[in-house]
């Protein structure tokens, strides 16, 4: 009985990790798609203060999201 509970717990944890990883990949794919369409300026394009602020804000949001996934 105890082995069955441990196996179920391990499977549940594995599924949670898989879902978290899938969500992270989805966020990464969205970011890459936006970059590819030039909807989000890259660091080298950040010429004016608005673009720099947008880039900094995006970077901070990505950091927060990646830390929540851990």
C-alpha positions in Angstrom: 0.0 0.0 0.0 2.8 2.4 0.9 4.6 1.7 -2.3 1.5 2.5 -4.3 1.1 5.9 -2.5 4.8 6.7 -3.1 4.4 5.8 -6.8 1.2 7.9 -7.1 3.0 10.8 -5.4 6.0 10.5 -7.7 3.7 10.4 -10.8 1.8 13.5 -9.5 5.0 15.4 -9.0 6.3 14.3 -12.5 3.0 15.6 -14.1 3.3 18.9 -12.2 6.9 19.4 -13.4 5.9 18.5 -17.0 3.0 21.0 -16.9 5.3 23.7 -15.5 7.9 23.0 -18.2 5.3 23.0 -20.9 4.0 26.4 -19.7 7.6 27.8 -19.7 8.1 26.5 -23.3 4.9 28.2 -24.4 6.0 31.5 -23.0 9.4 31.1 -24.6 7.8 30.3 -28.0 5.5 33.4 -27.7 8.5 35.6 -27.0 10.4 34.1 -29.9 7.5 34.6 -32.2 7.2 38.3 -31.2 10.9 38.8 -31.7 10.7 37.2 -35.1 7.9 39.6 -36.1 9.8 42.6 -34.7 6.9 43.4 -32.4 9.4 43.6 -29.5 12.5 45.6 -30.1 15.8 43.9 -29.5 18.5 45.4 -27.3 20.5 46.8 -30.3 17.4 48.5 -31.6 16.6 50.3 -28.3 17.6 53.8 -29.5 15.1 56.0 -27.6 14.0 55.9 -24.0 10.6 54.4 -24.8 12.2 51.4 -26.5 14.7 51.0 -23.7 11.9 51.1 -21.1 9.9 48.6 -23.1 13.0 46.3 -23.3 13.7 46.6 -19.5 10.1 46.0 -18.6 10.0 42.9 -20.8 13.2 41.6 -19.4 11.9 42.1 -15.8 8.7 40.3 -16.6 10.5 37.4 -18.2 12.7 37.1 -15.1 9.7 37.1 -12.8 7.9 34.4 -14.9 11.0 32.2 -15.1 11.5 32.4 -11.3 7.8 31.5 -10.7 8.3 28.4 -12.8 11.0 27.0 -10.4 
